[in-house]
Amino acid sequence: MAAEVEVKKDNFLENAREYLGDIRSEMKRVTWPSREQVQSTTVVVILSVFIFALYFKIIDQVIQSTVVKLSEYLTK
């Protein structure tokens, strides 16, 4: 039984070593974006967030106004 536990332990350590080696080799193949690319995509994301926020704010006000007017009409 002790030998079986030792084999599992060695197998786990070998698998972990192989996994970390695979990660290391994959990370060497990654093409990282340049600073300019990161900055430009960040600007696009921030602008998109503000545009969507404005859009939802307008839609929310239209729906709120409609509900208030409908409520006033129905309670008369």
PAZAPA-4460 file (N, C-alpha, C; in steps of 0.05 Angstrom, whole numbers, plus 32768, in hexadecimal, padded with zeros to 4 digits):
% residues 76
    n_x    n_y    n_z   ca_x   ca_y   ca_z    c_x    c_y    c_z   seq   type   mol
   8011   7FE8   8000   8000   8000   8000   8011   8019   8000     1      M     A
   8027   8019   800F   8039   8031   8010   8045   8036   7FF5     2      A     A
   804C   8020   7FE7   8058   8023   7FCC   8044   8030   7FB9     3      A     A
   802A   8029   7FBB   8015   8034   7FAA   8012   8052   7FAF     4      E     A
   8013   805A   7FC8   8011   8076   7FCF   8029   8085   7FC4     5      V     A
   8041   8079   7FC5   8059   8086   7FBB   8057   8089   7F9C     6      E     A
   804C   8075   7F8E   8049   8077   7F71   8036   808E   7F6A     7      V     A
   8020   8090   7F78   800C   80A5   7F73   8019   80C1   7F78     8      K     A
   802A   80C3   7F8D   8037   80DC   7F94   804B   80E3   7F7D     9      K     A
   805B   80D0   7F74   806E   80D5   7F5F   805F   80DD   7F45    10      D     A
   8049   80CE   7F40   8039   80D4   7F28   802E   80F0   7F29    11      N     A
   8024   80F8   7F41   8019   8113   7F44   802F   8128   7F3F    12      F     A
   8046   8124   7F4B   805C   8137   7F48   8065   8138   7F2B    13      L     A
   8067   8122   7F1E   806E   8121   7F01   805A   8130   7EF0    14      E     A
   8040   812A   7EF6   802B   8138   7EE7   802C   8156   7EEB    15      N     A
   8031   815E   7F04   8032   817B   7F0A   804A   8188   7EFC    16      A     A
   8061   817A   7EFC   8079   8184   7EEE   8073   8187   7ED0    17      R     A
   8067   8173   7EC4   8060   8173   7EA8   804D   818A   7EA1    18      E     A
   8039   818D   7EB2   8025   81A2   7EAF   8032   81BE   7EAF    19      Y     A
   8043   81C2   7EC3   8051   81DC   7EC5   8063   81E1   7EAD    20      L     A
   8070   81CC   7EA4   8081   81CE   7E8C   8071   81D5   7E74    21      G     A
   8059   81C9   7E71   8047   81D0   7E5B   803F   81ED   7E5C    22      D     A
   8038   81F6   7E74   8030   8212   7E77   8047   8225   7E6F    23      I     A
   805F   821E   7E78   8076   822F   7E71   807A   8230   7E53    24      R     A
   8078   821A   7E45   807D   821A   7E28   8066   8228   7E1A    25      S     A
   804D   8226   7E23   8037   8235   7E17   803A   8253   7E1B    26      E     A
   8043   825B   7E32   8047   8278   7E38   805C   8284   7E26    27      M     A
   8070   8274   7E1D   8084   827E   7E0B   8079   8283   7DEF    28      K     A
   8063   8275   7DE8   8057   8278   7DCE   8043   828E   7DCC    29      R     A
   803B   8299   7DE3   8027   82AE   7DE3   8031   82C7   7DD6    30      V     A
   8021   82D4   7DC5   8028   82EE   7DB9   801A   8303   7DCA    31      T     A
   802A   8312   7DD8   801F   8326   7DEA   801A   8340   7DDA    32      W     A
   8004   834E   7DE0   7FFE   8367   7DD2   8012   837D   7DDB    33      P     A
   8016   8391   7DC9   8028   83A7   7DD0   8019   83BA   7DE3    34      S     A
   8028   83CC   7DEE   801C   83E0   7E01   8007   83F1   7DF2    35      R     A
   800D   83F8   7DD9   7FFA   8408   7DCA   7FE0   83F9   7DC5    36      E     A
   7FE2   83E0   7DBF   7FCA   83D0   7DBA   7FB9   83CE   7DD4    37      Q     A
   7FC6   83CA   7DEA   7FB8   83C8   7E04   7FAA   83E3   7E0A    38      V     A
   7FB8   83F9   7E06   7FAD   8413   7E0B   7F95   8419   7DF9    39      Q     A
   7F97   8412   7DDF   7F81   8418   7DCD   7F69   8407   7DD3    40      S     A
   7F6C   83EE   7DD9   7F55   83DD   7DE0   7F49   83E5   7DFA    41      T     A
   7F59   83EF   7E0D   7F4F   83F8   7E27   7F3D   8411   7E22    42      T     A
   7F46   8423   7E11   7F36   843B   7E0B   7F1B   8432   7DFE    43      V     A
   7F1C   841F   7DEC   7F03   8416   7DDF   7EF0   840A   7DF4    44      V     A
   7EFB   83FA   7E06   7EEA   83EE   7E1B   7EDE   8403   7E2D    45      V     A
   7EEE   8416   7E36   7EE3   842C   7E47   7ECE   843C   7E39    46      I     A
   7ED3   8444   7E20   7EBF   8453   7E11   7EA5   8442   7E0D    47      L     A
   7EA8   8429   7E07   7E91   8418   7E04   7E80   8416   7E1E    48      S     A
   7E8D   8414   7E34   7E7F   8413   7E4E   7E6F   842D   7E52    49      V     A
   7E7B   8444   7E4D   7E6D   845D   7E50   7E56   8460   7E3D    50      F     A
   7E59   8457   7E24   7E44   8459   7E10   7E2C   8447   7E18    51      I     A
   7E32   842E   7E21   7E1D   841C   7E2A   7E10   8427   7E43    52      F     A
   7E1F   8433   7E55   7E13   843F   7E6D   7E00   8455   7E66    53      A     A
   7E07   8466   7E53   7DF6   847C   7E4A   7DDD   8471   7E3D    54      L     A
   7DE0   845D   7E2C   7DCA   8450   7E1F   7DB6   8445   7E33    55      Y     A
   7DC0   8436   7E47   7DAE   842A   7E5B   7DA1   843F   7E6D    56      F     A
   7DAF   8455   7E72   7DA4   846B   7E82   7D8C   8477   7E73    57      K     A
   7D8F   847C   7E59   7D79   8487   7E48   7D62   8474   7E48    58      I     A
   7D67   845A   7E43   7D52   8446   7E42   7D44   8445   7E5D    59      I     A
   7D53   8446   7E73   7D47   8444   7E8D   7D35   845C   7E92    60      D     A
   7D3D   8474   7E8A   7D2D   848C   7E8E   7D13   848A   7E7D    61      Q     A
   7D15   8480   7E65   7CFD   847D   7E54   7CEA   846A   7E61    62      V     A
   7CF3   8453   7E6A   7CE2   843F   7E76   7CD6   844A   7E90    63      I     A
   7CE6   8458   7EA0   7CDC   8463   7EB9   7CC7   8478   7EB4    64      Q     A
   7CCB   8489   7EA1   7CB7   849D   7E9A   7C9D   8490   7E91    65      S     A
   7CA0   847C   7E80   7C88   846E   7E76   7C79   8461   7E8D    66      T     A
   7C87   8454   7E9F   7C79   8447   7EB6   7C6C   845B   7EC8    67      V     A
   7C79   8472   7ECD   7C6D   8486   7EDE   7C53   8492   7ED0    68      V     A
   7C55   8498   7EB7   7C3D   84A2   7EA9   7C27   848E   7EA8    69      K     A
   7C2D   8474   7EA3   7C19   845F   7EA3   7C0D   845C   7EBF    70      L     A
   7C1D   845E   7ED3   7C13   845C   7EEF   7C00   8473   7EF5    71      S     A
   7C08   848B   7EED   7BF7   84A3   7EF2   7BDD   84A0   7EE3    72      E     A
   7BDE   8496   7ECB   7BC6   8493   7EBA   7BB3   847F   7EC7    73      Y     A
   7BBE   8469   7ED0   7BAD   8453   7EDB   7BA2   8459   7EF7    74      L     A
   7BAE   846B   7F06   7BA5   8471   7F21   7B91   8489   7F21    75      T     A
   7B8B   8495   7F0B   7B78   84AB   7F0A   7B5C   84A1   7F0E    76      K     A
***
